[in-house]
Amino acid sequence: MKEYIVTKDILNIRSSASDESDDNFIGQLTVGETLYLTDDEIIGVIPKGGVTNVWKSDNLNRLVSQDGIRLKNFADKMNEFIQDPFNSSFIDTSDPTNQSKWKVNWGIVDLEIWKIWKLGYQGKGVTVAVIDTGVNPQQIKNDASINSTLSYNVLDGTNNVNDDISHGTNVAGLIISNGANGIYGIAPQVNLIMIKANTGYIYFPDDIAAALEHLVNMTVDIISLSLEIPQAPDNRLALAINNCLLAGKIIVSACGDEQTHQNIYPASSPGVISIGAYQLDESNNRIYYPEGSSTSDYIKAVFPGKSLLDIGSSFEPNAFSKTSASTAFACGTIALLLSGIEKTNWPSQQKIIELLPNVCEPIVGSPTGWNSNEGFGVFDPLAMNSIINQTNVTNI
């Protein structure tokens, strides 16, 4: 699936169609519209007048050859972002293209997260549990989205989840910051529960297992694991992961940052959504992030993961990077999408994984399909939003 932008008005797109009832009739296109196209179908809203989502390859080839559509790039998205009045509070309107003055990270623009916000979805009604090093709520201005009553420290059995090294705060901030600290996260209205399972950067399987065991019977929708364990899970951890999946939790985990090929855990565990990272190069083209994202046999997709605007330990904005950041981004994005539909219609974790080939865009130059650098490619929230809002997508 690739994202195209329409560059000129084109009416009555058709190949052999004789009238609008013919399946080959697509409709019309208007400058600025976005199309999500695979080789043979449109993902998302059908252009005006269309009666089918079947996209004949000769139509696509003809449009490309006539300069009627082209791949959408970051410059297109940035221009659209700064020109929409909806985003005026996220930029310096006197210097709108200066990203250092933005209150959102570049991934929100590249994945067009703001268009999901504009629909009214900001994560409300979705509970995310972050298993990490704790959280410093003062850094994110005592954000009401952090549920201090349900947060838990598995290391000492208390509700004291104060963050010792700011890693967990970075993860939480990237998900829920609501502008009170001058920064906006991905899903500022989620209910966030912090589970402290570490005081440093080395995680122990029993602590992660204890955290998952604590969550299995709680009303938690998404579990964020921006952490890695090098060895395969022992029986206790493997059982805890499986029990959470059976309980309907969506588990998202980082594929690792080791600049090598490795299958770390929990990301490599069956059923877990393993997340890698991508970045923009100096020309704002998407590229794989080799210094901050391991290759893996189990990676499912990549999200923004380099120099994401976040809140730091000094209470000032900082840059959060690697797969810890991309995993937090993924959790926030999934929460956004779930908040836009009735809970009874939420897709299961398995359904989300099954849909990934249809809603991920390979980085330019990458082969179509799965690869160990990026899984199925860059996740497209708008494409997923369109699919999960169709009536034929149900829980499995």
HUVEN-V714165 format. One record per residue. RES is the residue in one small letter. PHI is phi in whole degrees, 0 to 359 (none if undefined). Layout:
BEGIN
RES & PHI
RES & PHI
END
This chain:
BEGIN
m & none
k & 231
e & 258
y & 244
i & 242
v & 279
t & 255
k & 202
d & 294
i & 224
l & 255
n & 52
i & 291
r & 198
s & 250
s & 262
a & 293
s & 258
d & 204
e & 290
s & 277
d & 285
d & 298
n & 280
f & 283
i & 254
g & 132
q & 222
l & 238
t & 236
v & 311
g & 95
e & 293
t & 251
l & 241
y & 252
l & 239
t & 266
d & 293
d & 220
e & 204
i & 266
i & 256
g & 114
v & 291
i & 286
p & 306
k & 308
g & 95
g & 286
v & 240
t & 210
n & 260
v & 283
w & 248
k & 289
s & 299
d & 292
n & 296
l & 300
n & 299
r & 293
l & 295
v & 297
s & 293
q & 268
d & 58
g & 276
i & 218
r & 211
l & 299
k & 281
n & 240
f & 296
a & 298
d & 301
k & 292
m & 294
n & 298
e & 295
f & 298
i & 284
q & 274
d & 276
p & 304
f & 304
n & 263
s & 298
s & 279
f & 262
i & 227
d & 269
t & 297
s & 276
d & 213
p & 294
t & 275
n & 279
q & 295
s & 293
k & 258
w & 287
k & 254
v & 233
n & 279
w & 297
g & 294
i & 295
v & 279
d & 295
l & 267
e & 56
i & 302
w & 299
k & 288
i & 289
w & 303
k & 296
l & 285
g & 101
y & 259
q & 224
g & 99
k & 299
g & 89
v & 247
t & 253
v & 246
a & 255
v & 254
i & 266
d & 197
t & 265
g & 104
v & 209
n & 254
p & 297
q & 296
q & 295
i & 250
k & 59
n & 50
d & 310
a & 294
s & 287
i & 277
n & 272
s & 291
t & 292
l & 269
s & 296
y & 207
n & 253
v & 285
l & 283
d & 229
g & 75
t & 248
n & 263
n & 279
v & 244
n & 300
d & 277
d & 272
i & 232
s & 76
h & 296
g & 297
t & 295
n & 301
v & 298
a & 298
g & 297
l & 294
i & 277
i & 243
s & 307
n & 245
g & 97
a & 296
n & 260
g & 86
i & 225
y & 249
g & 272
i & 280
a & 224
p & 292
q & 254
v & 290
n & 270
l & 253
i & 248
m & 259
i & 248
k & 275
a & 230
n & 194
t & 244
g & 212
y & 251
i & 253
y & 257
f & 249
p & 307
d & 296
d & 291
i & 293
a & 300
a & 298
a & 296
l & 292
e & 297
h & 294
l & 272
v & 302
n & 257
m & 269
t & 280
v & 232
d & 261
i & 229
i & 244
s & 261
l & 233
s & 272
l & 204
e & 214
i & 237
p & 291
q & 263
a & 299
p & 299
d & 286
n & 301
r & 294
l & 292
a & 300
l & 293
a & 295
i & 299
n & 297
n & 295
c & 293
l & 295
l & 297
a & 279
g & 89
k & 284
i & 265
i & 253
v & 240
s & 221
a & 284
c & 278
g & 111
d & 238
e & 276
q & 58
t & 207
h & 272
q & 205
n & 246
i & 268
y & 236
p & 283
a & 302
s & 270
s & 286
p & 304
g & 90
v & 279
i & 273
s & 270
i & 243
g & 251
a & 231
y & 232
q & 221
l & 254
d & 277
e & 296
s & 262
n & 64
n & 267
r & 291
i & 218
y & 298
y & 257
p & 293
e & 281
g & 221
s & 210
s & 290
t & 274
s & 204
d & 283
y & 239
i & 300
k & 255
a & 196
v & 239
f & 232
p & 307
g & 211
k & 235
s & 53
l & 273
l & 301
d & 208
i & 260
g & 257
s & 293
s & 272
f & 69
e & 247
p & 302
n & 220
a & 252
f & 257
s & 222
k & 75
t & 287
s & 298
a & 290
s & 293
t & 292
a & 299
f & 299
a & 297
c & 298
g & 298
t & 293
i & 297
a & 299
l & 304
l & 295
l & 295
s & 291
g & 269
i & 225
e & 297
k & 300
t & 294
n & 256
w & 298
p & 290
s & 287
q & 302
q & 296
k & 295
i & 301
i & 297
e & 296
l & 278
l & 306
p & 300
n & 272
v & 237
c & 246
e & 251
p & 301
i & 301
v & 307
g & 98
s & 276
p & 291
t & 292
g & 101
w & 274
n & 214
s & 285
n & 280
e & 226
g & 64
f & 271
g & 120
v & 281
f & 293
d & 249
p & 298
l & 293
a & 295
m & 295
n & 300
s & 295
i & 290
i & 287
n & 270
q & 282
t & 292
n & 274
v & 263
t & 230
n & 296
i & 231
END
